[in-house]
Amino acid sequence: MEKYKEIVQFIRTLYKQPTGIIPLHAPVFNGNEKKYLEECIDSTYVSSVGRFVDQFEVEMANYTGAKKAVACVNGTSALHIALKLVGVEPGDEVITQPLTFIATANAITYCSAQPVFLDVDMDTMGLSPSKLEAWLKQNVVLKKSERSTSNAKRETPNSELGTRNVEHETLNFEPFNKFSGRRISACLPMHTFGHPCRIDEIVEICGRFHIPVVEDAAESLGSFYKKQHTGTFGKIGVLSFNGNKIVTTGGGGMLMFQNGILAKLAKHLITQAKVLHPWEFAHDEVGYNYRMPNINAALGLAQMEQLESFLLSKRKIAEGYKAFFQKSEIEFVNEPHGAKSNYWLNCILHRNIEERNGFLKFTNANGVMTRPAWRLMNGLPMYMNCQTDDLTNAIELAARLTNIPSSVKKC
């Protein structure tokens, strides 16, 4: 227990908080949050129409390098829409990782599709390209598409969208799981705790198998892989602005596109698929009430103005942890090679699950919030019958990993 006392004392010193509870990740409001919220309220545009939503989308696209960004009510709804946009249909399979927040798997299920959980890499904690390629070679066969390209084009009364010709529906060949018989319609890797996975390799492998990639970049705003922002490698990327994220809108998400037409379709779908008209209530398909309210975007815009200072603070915190744990048998999880992580949640690895559990019990009893990794998705009752590979690394990480306090330090 002495070594745990030393860690608790270091964390209290790091955050200059000798007493009280130190949260895992709390929001910091040092900027124009109150000013923009008051402006939003004074304008009366507090719902899904207003300048802050539009401006927040522009700022996010500019920062990440996406061509277009579309704001949603939360990250989970953004994942759901992204999967629908790349063509996930009932009865399909979607490849993802078991070490992730449950929203990743749930979004697949919202499409009435089945998750396939493949192992992660130890250093990135994200989907392993080598495990992905091995599984695809063993399990997948390409079949000529039975869906004609003419059926893929659908007229819509919304003149801004024009004739839809969704790319994924016009491929000559489609991947099928030769054992289950299900079509594999997407791959959904996740940048775990803000550390980028080997997303370029994943996109390349999936390209050979005609599988579109949606990036779950929910935790990785401010993270770059090979100098490119996470969420901009795949067909669509998704960010989250939940209260515990590096930038928060209270609740919110963002879809990121390199395809402007797909972005327009996304905005149409998340606005109840309402056709533009001065007064008529016309809708051309089943849509969703997923648009971000203006009042949330006002908060997010003020947060974005402070993002660089947030990232700098979090990097200094990570450097402090790294130096501290160098003299410990506990391993600090550093950013992967070729990546620049936002260090959203700092992670440490214990030697085994018994030591991890002892650490969790001691720190939480002494006012320092720590948390284990999520339970692996295939261990939850609704997903335990899903197909997996051996999951060697995911099982080890789930047993050894702990998240430690990672909040931005207040000025």
N, C-alpha and C positions, 0 to 999 in steps of 0.2 A: 504493500500500500504506500510505502514511502515514495516510490517513483511516481505514483499517481498524484500524491500531494505536491510534488515538485512541478508536475505538469499543470495542475490547477493554479498553483502560485504564478507560474510563468504566464498563463493566459490572463490572469487578473492583472498582472503587471503590464502585459501587452496592451490591454484595453483600459488601463488606468482605473480599474474598478475593484477596489479592495473588498467590497461587500456587495450583497444583492445577487440577483440572477443575471448571468451573462447569456443572452440568447444565441441561438445558432446563427441566425441571419435576420437582422432587423432592418427595416427601411430607414433611410436618412433623408430628411427634408431640409436642406440648407439653402435652397434657391428661390425660384419664383413660383413655387407651388401655390401658396395662398393667393398671390396676385392673379395668377391665371384662373384659378378656381372662382375667385370673385368676379373676374371679367366674364367667365362662362355663365355664372348665375345671373349676372346683370343683363346679359344678352338674351336670357330665357332659352337659349339653345343648349339644353343640357342632355338631350337625347342623341340619336345617331346622325343628326345633321348639324354641322357647325364647322367653323374654320379650324378648330384645333384638331379634329379628326384628319382633315385634309393635310394640314401642316405636319402632323405627326407621321403620317404615311410618307410624305416627301422627305422628312428628316431621316427616317429609318432607311429608305431606299438609298439616299445619298451616303449615309454612314456605312452601310453594308456593301454597297456596290451592286445591289439589286436594281433591275430596270424599273420594277414597280413593287410597291408594298401595299397590302390591303389589311386594314385593322379589323380584328374580331373581338368578340366579347371575352374570350379567354383562349388559352393555348390549346385546350382540348377540342374546342369547336373548330379551330384552325386546322388541327390534324385531321378531323373528320372531313372537312371540306376538301383538303388537299388530296386525301385518298380518293374521294369521289371524282375529283377533277382529273386524276391520272388514270381513272377507269376501273377502280376496284368495285366489283359487283358481288351480289349475294352468291355464296358458294365458292368464292375464290379463296386463295391463300395469299397471305402477305408475310414476307420474311422480316423478322425483327430480332431483337436481343432480349434475353430474360432479365438482365440487370438494367432495369429502367423503372421510371415512375409508371404507375398503373394506367395513366392516361394514354400512353403509347399503345398498349394492348387494347384498351377499351375503345379507342377510336377505330381500330380495325373491326372490332365486334359491332360497332354502330353501323358499319357497312354490311353487316351480316356475312362477313368473311372470317376466315380462320387464321390466327397467328401461327407462324412457324418460328420457334425460338432457336437461334444459333449462337454459338459461343462468342465471347469477347476476347480481345487481347488484354494481357495483364497490364501493359504500360499505358494504354489509352482508356481501358475499361469500356470501350465501345466495340461495336460489331467487328469481328475479325475477318479481314479480306481472305486470308488463307482458309479459314473454316468455311466461309461463304462459298468460295470457289470449289472446295472439295465436296461440299454438300450438293451444289448445283450439278457438278459433273456426275455424281452418283445417282441423283434423284430426278433430274429434269430431262425432258425430251422436248424438242421444238416441233410443233405441228403447224401446218399451214392453217391460217386463220379462216374460219368458216363465216366470219362476218364480212360482208361486202363493204367496200369503201363508200358506195352510194348510201348505204344505211347509216354510215357514220356522219353524214351531213344532214343537219336538221335546220330547217328554217325557223326563225323566231321573229315575232313582231317587234322586238326591240332593235331598232335600226342601228344603235351603237354597236351591237354585237354582230350584226350581219349574219351570214351563213356560217354555222359552226363546222369546223373540220378539225376535230380533236386528233392530234398526232397519234396517240396510242391506239386509236381505233382503226388505223389504216396500215398497220404493220402486216407484212406478208406472213410472218410466222409468230406464234405465241408460245410461251413456255408452259408446260404442264408437268405436274408431279406424276411420274409414271407409276407410282404406287397408290396414291390416293385418287388419281384421275382429275384432281382439281387444277384449274388454271392458276398460275402464280402471276398476280397482276401488279405487284409493287414490292419494293424493299424499303423498309423504314428503319435506318440506323439512327442512333442517338448519340449526341456529344455529351458524355456522362460527366456530371458535376462541373461542366464548363470546359472539360478537356477535349479537344478535337480528336475524333477517330480518324483512321486512314481513309478519308472520304473519297479522295481521288481514285484510289484503287478500287473501292467499292463501286463507284460509278462506272469505272472501266469494265469491271467484271460483269456487272448487271447489264451493261450495254451489249456485251457479247451474247447475253441470253434474252435480250429484248425485254428487260424488266425496268420500268421507270423507278427512279429513286426519289423518295420524299425524305428530306432531312428533318429529324426532330432536333432542332437547335434551341429548344425551349430554354435551356440553362446556359447558353453560350453566347449571349450578346457581348461583344467585345473580344471574342476569341477568333483567332486566325490560324489557318493551316496553310503553310507555304505561301504566306502573305495574302491569302484570300479569305474573306470572312466566311465563317461557318453559315450554312443555310443557303449558300449561293452556288453550290456545286451540283446539286440534284435538280430535278425538274421543278420542284417547289421546296421551299424551306419554311420552317415554322419557328417563331419565337414566342416566349411567354413573358408576361409582365405581372405575374402574381405578386402578392405582397412580400414574398420572400426572395424575389429575384433582384438582380443587380440594379435594374431600372424597373420601377413598379408603376402601374396605373390603378392599383387596387386590385383589379382583375382585368386581364386583357391578353390578347395574343396578336400575332402578325403573320400574314402569309407573304412570302417573298418570291418574286418571279423574275425570270429573264425574258419571258414571253408576255408582251403587253395584252394580247388578245385573251390569253388565259386569265390574266389579272382582271380584265373587264368581266369575264364570265364569273369569276369568283365573287366580285362585288355584287353582281346581279343575284347570284344564288344566296348570299348571306343577307340580302335585303328582301327576303320573301319572294324572290324571282318576280318582283313587280316591274311591269312594263311602263316605261316613261310615258306619262300623259298628264296634261294640265289638271284633270279632275277625275278621270276614270280609275277604278280599282280593277286593273287587269293583271293577271299573273299567268305566265306561259309554261310553268312547270312547278313541281314541288320545291319550294324554297325554304330558307331557314332564317330565323330571327337571331342572327349571329353578329350583327354590326356593332362595333364599339361605340358606346355613348361619348358624346363630346366632352362631358365632364371628366371621364376617365382619360381621354386623350390630352386634356389640359394638364392633368397631373403628369402624364408621361412626357409631354413636351418639356416641362420644367425639369424633369429628371434627366432627360437627354442632354440638356445644357450642362449637366454636371458629370456626364459619363466618364470623361477622361480623368477627372479627379477621383472618381470612384475606382476606376481601374488602377490608377497609381497607388491609391491607398491599399487596395486588395493585394497588389503585387508586393508592397512592403510588408504586409502582414504575412504573406506566404514566405517571403524571404526570412522573416523572423522565425517562423515555424521550422523552415528547412534547416537553419543554423542550429536551432535548439535540438532537433531530433537527430542531428548528425552524431551526437554523443550518446544516443539511446539505441536500444535494441528494437525500438519501434521505428518503422520506416515511414517517412513522409512521401506522399505521392506528388512527384514533380511533373511539370508539363511535359508532354511527349516530345520527342525529337522532331524538329521541323514545325513545331506549333508554338503559338503564343496564346496561353490560356488566360481567361479572365479570373481564374481561381475562385469561381462562384462559391463552392463549398470545399474547403480544404479537407483533405483525406489523409488518414494514417492507417497503416497496416500492422496489426498485432501478429504475434507468432502463431496463434491459434484462437479458436472460438472461446475457450475458457478465459484466456487473458482479455479478449475483447469484452466479454460479458462482465468481468470484474471491473474493467475500466469504465464501462457504461454505468454500472451501478454506483461506483464511487463518485464520478464526476457529477452525475445528476443529483446525487444526494448532497453534494457540496456546492450547489448553485451554478454549475457550469453545464450548459446544455450540450450534450453530445448525442449523436444518433447513429445507429447501424445503417448499412445500406438497406435498400428496400428488400423485402422478401422476393426471391426470384419468381417471375410471373408464372412459370410452369408449376410452382409449388402452391399456387392459389387454387381454390376448389373449382373455379369456372374455367381455368386454363390447364389443369393438370393432365388432360387427355390430348393436348396439342403435341404435334411432332417436334422433336428436338434432336440435336446431335449430342455428343457426350457432355458438353457444358463444363468441361474441366476447370477452366479459368473462372467462369462465372460462379461456380460453386465455391471455389477457394476465396474469391474476393468477397462474396456475401458472408462468409464465415469470419473473415479477418478484418474487414474494413470498418472504420468509424469516421464520421464527419465531426469536425470540431469547429468552435465558433469562428465565423468568417465575415461578420458584419463590417461594412465600411466604418472606419474610425471617424467619429464626429470631429469637426473642426473646433 
